[in-house]
Amino acid sequence: TIGLLHQLYTQFAVVIKRWSKDRIIFVIAMLGAHAHGMVDNIYIMPQFMVILMVIVAVFENANKVETLNIPQVG
């Protein structure tokens, strides 16, 4: 239980560190996915968790880029 709570805290803390329209939409989607996880077995489905962790990692890297003021390519 402690591990799951830590994972949830980390996911939401990373995503909502900076507010934007796309992040709010993703937070809503994460809330829906986690609510679904309470009634189904999505937490043990690797295709769900891997995609979720990759997306959270992308947001974390975006936070680092914004913090360091590194110009984004594209």
N, CA, C and O atoms as a GROMACS GRO file, in nm:
protein
  296
    1THR      N    1   0.082  -0.119   0.000
    1THR     CA    2   0.000   0.000   0.000
    1THR      C    3   0.087   0.126   0.000
    1THR      O    4   0.057   0.222  -0.070
    2ILE      N    5   0.193   0.125   0.078
    2ILE     CA    6   0.282   0.241   0.084
    2ILE      C    7   0.347   0.265  -0.052
    2ILE      O    8   0.359   0.380  -0.096
    3GLY      N    9   0.388   0.160  -0.118
    3GLY     CA   10   0.449   0.172  -0.250
    3GLY      C   11   0.352   0.230  -0.353
    3GLY      O   12   0.390   0.315  -0.433
    4LEU      N   13   0.228   0.184  -0.350
    4LEU     CA   14   0.128   0.235  -0.443
    4LEU      C   15   0.098   0.382  -0.416
    4LEU      O   16   0.087   0.462  -0.509
    5LEU      N   17   0.086   0.418  -0.290
    5LEU     CA   18   0.062   0.558  -0.256
    5LEU      C   19   0.178   0.647  -0.298
    5LEU      O   20   0.157   0.758  -0.346
    6HIS      N   21   0.300   0.598  -0.281
    6HIS     CA   22   0.418   0.674  -0.324
    6HIS      C   23   0.418   0.691  -0.476
    6HIS      O   24   0.449   0.798  -0.527
    7GLN      N   25   0.384   0.585  -0.547
    7GLN     CA   26   0.378   0.592  -0.694
    7GLN      C   27   0.273   0.694  -0.738
    7GLN      O   28   0.300   0.774  -0.827
    8LEU      N   29   0.156   0.691  -0.678
    8LEU     CA   30   0.050   0.786  -0.714
    8LEU      C   31   0.093   0.929  -0.684
    8LEU      O   32   0.074   1.018  -0.767
    9TYR      N   33   0.151   0.951  -0.567
    9TYR     CA   34   0.198   1.084  -0.531
    9TYR      C   35   0.302   1.134  -0.632
    9TYR      O   36   0.294   1.248  -0.679
   10THR      N   37   0.398   1.050  -0.666
   10THR     CA   38   0.504   1.089  -0.759
   10THR      C   39   0.447   1.121  -0.897
   10THR      O   40   0.485   1.221  -0.957
   11GLN      N   41   0.357   1.036  -0.947
   11GLN     CA   42   0.298   1.060  -1.078
   11GLN      C   43   0.228   1.196  -1.083
   11GLN      O   44   0.252   1.275  -1.174
   12PHE      N   45   0.142   1.221  -0.986
   12PHE     CA   46   0.068   1.346  -0.989
   12PHE      C   47   0.156   1.466  -0.959
   12PHE      O   48   0.135   1.574  -1.015
   13ALA      N   49   0.255   1.451  -0.872
   13ALA     CA   50   0.345   1.563  -0.841
   13ALA      C   51   0.426   1.604  -0.963
   13ALA      O   52   0.448   1.723  -0.986
   14VAL      N   53   0.471   1.508  -1.040
   14VAL     CA   54   0.549   1.538  -1.160
   14VAL      C   55   0.463   1.608  -1.264
   14VAL      O   56   0.504   1.706  -1.325
   15VAL      N   57   0.343   1.556  -1.284
   15VAL     CA   58   0.259   1.610  -1.390
   15VAL      C   59   0.206   1.749  -1.356
   15VAL      O   60   0.200   1.836  -1.443
   16ILE      N   61   0.166   1.773  -1.231
   16ILE     CA   62   0.105   1.902  -1.198
   16ILE      C   63   0.206   2.003  -1.145
   16ILE      O   64   0.168   2.104  -1.086
   17LYS      N   65   0.333   1.976  -1.166
   17LYS     CA   66   0.435   2.072  -1.123
   17LYS      C   67   0.418   2.205  -1.196
   17LYS      O   68   0.437   2.312  -1.137
   18ARG      N   69   0.382   2.199  -1.321
   18ARG     CA   70   0.352   2.317  -1.401
   18ARG      C   71   0.216   2.294  -1.467
   18ARG      O   72   0.193   2.190  -1.529
   19TRP      N   73   0.128   2.391  -1.454
   19TRP     CA   74  -0.006   2.377  -1.508
   19TRP      C   75  -0.012   2.424  -1.653
   19TRP      O   76   0.040   2.530  -1.689
   20SER      N   77  -0.077   2.343  -1.736
   20SER     CA   78  -0.108   2.381  -1.873
   20SER      C   79  -0.230   2.299  -1.915
   20SER      O   80  -0.271   2.207  -1.845
   21LYS      N   81  -0.285   2.334  -2.028
   21LYS     CA   82  -0.406   2.267  -2.074
   21LYS      C   83  -0.384   2.117  -2.095
   21LYS      O   84  -0.467   2.036  -2.055
   22ASP      N   85  -0.274   2.081  -2.158
   22ASP     CA   86  -0.248   1.939  -2.184
   22ASP      C   87  -0.223   1.861  -2.056
   22ASP      O   88  -0.259   1.744  -2.047
   23ARG      N   89  -0.163   1.924  -1.958
   23ARG     CA   90  -0.138   1.857  -1.830
   23ARG      C   91  -0.269   1.835  -1.753
   23ARG      O   92  -0.286   1.731  -1.690
   24ILE      N   93  -0.359   1.932  -1.759
   24ILE     CA   94  -0.488   1.915  -1.692
   24ILE      C   95  -0.566   1.800  -1.755
   24ILE      O   96  -0.627   1.719  -1.684
   25ILE      N   97  -0.564   1.793  -1.886
   25ILE     CA   98  -0.631   1.682  -1.956
   25ILE      C   99  -0.568   1.550  -1.916
   25ILE      O  100  -0.639   1.452  -1.894
   26PHE      N  101  -0.436   1.545  -1.906
   26PHE     CA  102  -0.369   1.420  -1.868
   26PHE      C  103  -0.400   1.382  -1.724
   26PHE      O  104  -0.416   1.264  -1.693
   27VAL      N  105  -0.408   1.480  -1.634
   27VAL     CA  106  -0.444   1.451  -1.494
   27VAL      C  107  -0.584   1.391  -1.487
   27VAL      O  108  -0.608   1.296  -1.413
   28ILE      N  109  -0.677   1.446  -1.564
   28ILE     CA  110  -0.812   1.390  -1.568
   28ILE      C  111  -0.808   1.247  -1.619
   28ILE      O  112  -0.876   1.160  -1.566
   29ALA      N  113  -0.729   1.223  -1.723
   29ALA     CA  114  -0.717   1.087  -1.777
   29ALA      C  115  -0.654   0.992  -1.675
   29ALA      O  116  -0.695   0.877  -1.662
   30MET      N  117  -0.552   1.041  -1.602
   30MET     CA  118  -0.490   0.957  -1.500
   30MET      C  119  -0.588   0.925  -1.388
   30MET      O  120  -0.591   0.813  -1.338
   31LEU      N  121  -0.667   1.024  -1.347
   31LEU     CA  122  -0.767   0.998  -1.243
   31LEU      C  123  -0.866   0.892  -1.290
   31LEU      O  124  -0.904   0.802  -1.214
   32GLY      N  125  -0.909   0.901  -1.415
   32GLY     CA  126  -0.998   0.801  -1.470
   32GLY      C  127  -0.934   0.663  -1.476
   32GLY      O  128  -0.999   0.563  -1.445
   33ALA      N  129  -0.808   0.658  -1.516
   33ALA     CA  130  -0.738   0.530  -1.525
   33ALA      C  131  -0.721   0.468  -1.387
   33ALA      O  132  -0.737   0.347  -1.370
   34HIS      N  133  -0.689   0.549  -1.289
   34HIS     CA  134  -0.672   0.497  -1.153
   34HIS      C  135  -0.806   0.457  -1.092
   34HIS      O  136  -0.813   0.359  -1.017
   35ALA      N  137  -0.912   0.531  -1.122
   35ALA     CA  138  -1.045   0.490  -1.075
   35ALA      C  139  -1.084   0.357  -1.137
   35ALA      O  140  -1.143   0.271  -1.071
   36HIS      N  141  -1.051   0.340  -1.264
   36HIS     CA  142  -1.077   0.212  -1.331
   36HIS      C  143  -0.993   0.102  -1.268
   36HIS      O  144  -1.037  -0.013  -1.259
   37GLY      N  145  -0.872   0.136  -1.226
   37GLY     CA  146  -0.784   0.039  -1.163
   37GLY      C  147  -0.836  -0.013  -1.031
   37GLY      O  148  -0.796  -0.120  -0.986
   38MET      N  149  -0.926   0.062  -0.967
   38MET     CA  150  -0.983   0.015  -0.841
   38MET      C  151  -1.087  -0.094  -0.862
   38MET      O  152  -1.119  -0.168  -0.769
   39VAL      N  153  -1.141  -0.106  -0.985
   39VAL     CA  154  -1.243  -0.208  -1.011
   39VAL      C  155  -1.198  -0.315  -1.109
   39VAL      O  156  -1.267  -0.415  -1.127
   40ASP      N  157  -1.085  -0.296  -1.171
   40ASP     CA  158  -1.033  -0.393  -1.267
   40ASP      C  159  -0.884  -0.413  -1.238
   40ASP      O  160  -0.830  -0.350  -1.148
   41ASN      N  161  -0.821  -0.497  -1.314
   41ASN     CA  162  -0.682  -0.534  -1.285
   41ASN      C  163  -0.581  -0.462  -1.373
   41ASN      O  164  -0.485  -0.524  -1.418
   42ILE      N  165  -0.600  -0.334  -1.399
   42ILE     CA  166  -0.508  -0.266  -1.491
   42ILE      C  167  -0.370  -0.243  -1.432
   42ILE      O  168  -0.274  -0.222  -1.506
   43TYR      N  169  -0.357  -0.248  -1.300
   43TYR     CA  170  -0.226  -0.225  -1.240
   43TYR      C  171  -0.127  -0.338  -1.270
   43TYR      O  172  -0.006  -0.317  -1.263
   44ILE      N  173  -0.177  -0.456  -1.303
   44ILE     CA  174  -0.085  -0.566  -1.335
   44ILE      C  175  -0.076  -0.589  -1.486
   44ILE      O  176  -0.019  -0.690  -1.529
   45MET      N  177  -0.130  -0.497  -1.565
   45MET     CA  178  -0.120  -0.507  -1.711
   45MET      C  179   0.000  -0.424  -1.757
   45MET      O  180  -0.004  -0.302  -1.748
   46PRO      N  181   0.104  -0.488  -1.805
   46PRO     CA  182   0.226  -0.413  -1.840
   46PRO      C  183   0.202  -0.308  -1.948
   46PRO      O  184   0.264  -0.201  -1.944
   47GLN      N  185   0.116  -0.335  -2.045
   47GLN     CA  186   0.096  -0.236  -2.152
   47GLN      C  187   0.039  -0.106  -2.097
   47GLN      O  188   0.068   0.001  -2.152
   48PHE      N  189  -0.040  -0.111  -1.993
   48PHE     CA  190  -0.094   0.011  -1.932
   48PHE      C  191   0.013   0.082  -1.851
   48PHE      O  192   0.035   0.202  -1.868
   49MET      N  193   0.079   0.011  -1.763
   49MET     CA  194   0.175   0.074  -1.673
   49MET      C  195   0.297   0.126  -1.748
   49MET      O  196   0.349   0.232  -1.712
   50VAL      N  197   0.344   0.056  -1.849
   50VAL     CA  198   0.461   0.103  -1.925
   50VAL      C  199   0.428   0.233  -1.996
   50VAL      O  200   0.507   0.327  -1.993
   51ILE      N  201   0.312   0.240  -2.060
   51ILE     CA  202   0.272   0.363  -2.129
   51ILE      C  203   0.257   0.477  -2.031
   51ILE      O  204   0.302   0.589  -2.058
   52LEU      N  205   0.195   0.450  -1.916
   52LEU     CA  206   0.178   0.554  -1.816
   52LEU      C  207   0.312   0.604  -1.764
   52LEU      O  208   0.330   0.725  -1.748
   53MET      N  209   0.405   0.515  -1.737
   53MET     CA  210   0.536   0.556  -1.686
   53MET      C  211   0.615   0.633  -1.792
   53MET      O  212   0.687   0.727  -1.758
   54VAL      N  213   0.603   0.596  -1.919
   54VAL     CA  214   0.672   0.669  -2.025
   54VAL      C  215   0.617   0.811  -2.035
   54VAL      O  216   0.694   0.906  -2.050
   55ILE      N  217   0.485   0.826  -2.028
   55ILE     CA  218   0.426   0.959  -2.036
   55ILE      C  219   0.467   1.044  -1.917
   55ILE      O  220   0.499   1.162  -1.934
   56VAL      N  221   0.468   0.988  -1.798
   56VAL     CA  222   0.511   1.063  -1.680
   56VAL      C  223   0.659   1.101  -1.693
   56VAL      O  224   0.698   1.211  -1.653
   57ALA      N  225   0.740   1.013  -1.749
   57ALA     CA  226   0.882   1.045  -1.771
   57ALA      C  227   0.898   1.160  -1.871
   57ALA      O  228   0.988   1.244  -1.855
   58VAL      N  229   0.814   1.165  -1.972
   58VAL     CA  230   0.818   1.275  -2.069
   58VAL      C  231   0.785   1.407  -1.999
   58VAL      O  232   0.851   1.508  -2.022
   59PHE      N  233   0.683   1.406  -1.913
   59PHE     CA  234   0.650   1.527  -1.838
   59PHE      C  235   0.763   1.566  -1.744
   59PHE      O  236   0.791   1.685  -1.728
   60GLU      N  237   0.829   1.469  -1.683
   60GLU     CA  238   0.940   1.500  -1.593
   60GLU      C  239   1.055   1.564  -1.669
   60GLU      O  240   1.115   1.660  -1.621
   61ASN      N  241   1.086   1.512  -1.787
   61ASN     CA  242   1.192   1.573  -1.868
   61ASN      C  243   1.152   1.711  -1.916
   61ASN      O  244   1.237   1.800  -1.925
   62ALA      N  245   1.025   1.732  -1.946
   62ALA     CA  246   0.978   1.865  -1.986
   62ALA      C  247   0.995   1.963  -1.870
   62ALA      O  248   1.030   2.079  -1.892
   63ASN      N  249   0.969   1.917  -1.749
   63ASN     CA  250   0.990   2.003  -1.631
   63ASN      C  251   1.136   2.042  -1.619
   63ASN      O  252   1.167   2.157  -1.588
   64LYS      N  253   1.227   1.948  -1.642
   64LYS     CA  254   1.370   1.977  -1.634
   64LYS      C  255   1.411   2.078  -1.740
   64LYS      O  256   1.489   2.169  -1.712
   65VAL      N  257   1.360   2.062  -1.861
   65VAL     CA  258   1.393   2.153  -1.971
   65VAL      C  259   1.344   2.293  -1.937
   65VAL      O  260   1.416   2.391  -1.958
   66GLU      N  261   1.222   2.304  -1.884
   66GLU     CA  262   1.168   2.435  -1.849
   66GLU      C  263   1.247   2.498  -1.734
   66GLU      O  264   1.268   2.619  -1.732
   67THR      N  265   1.290   2.416  -1.639
   67THR     CA  266   1.366   2.466  -1.525
   67THR      C  267   1.503   2.517  -1.566
   67THR      O  268   1.550   2.620  -1.515
   68LEU      N  269   1.567   2.447  -1.657
   68LEU     CA  270   1.702   2.485  -1.700
   68LEU      C  271   1.701   2.589  -1.812
   68LEU      O  272   1.806   2.638  -1.852
   69ASN      N  273   1.582   2.624  -1.862
   69ASN     CA  274   1.568   2.718  -1.972
   69ASN      C  275   1.646   2.674  -2.095
   69ASN      O  276   1.706   2.757  -2.165
   70ILE      N  277   1.645   2.547  -2.121
   70ILE     CA  278   1.709   2.494  -2.242
   70ILE      C  279   1.613   2.514  -2.358
   70ILE      O  280   1.497   2.473  -2.348
   71PRO      N  281   1.655   2.575  -2.466
   71PRO     CA  282   1.563   2.595  -2.580
   71PRO      C  283   1.522   2.461  -2.638
   71PRO      O  284   1.604   2.373  -2.661
   72GLN      N  285   1.392   2.449  -2.661
   72GLN     CA  286   1.340   2.325  -2.719
   72GLN      C  287   1.354   2.328  -2.870
   72GLN      O  288   1.340   2.433  -2.933
   73VAL      N  289   1.382   2.211  -2.926
   73VAL     CA  290   1.396   2.200  -3.070
   73VAL      C  291   1.258   2.173  -3.128
   73VAL      O  292   1.184   2.088  -3.077
   74GLY      N  293   1.225   2.243  -3.232
   74GLY     CA  294   1.098   2.215  -3.300
   74GLY      C  295   0.994   2.315  -3.291
   74GLY      O  296   0.886   2.297  -3.346
   0.00000   0.00000   0.00000
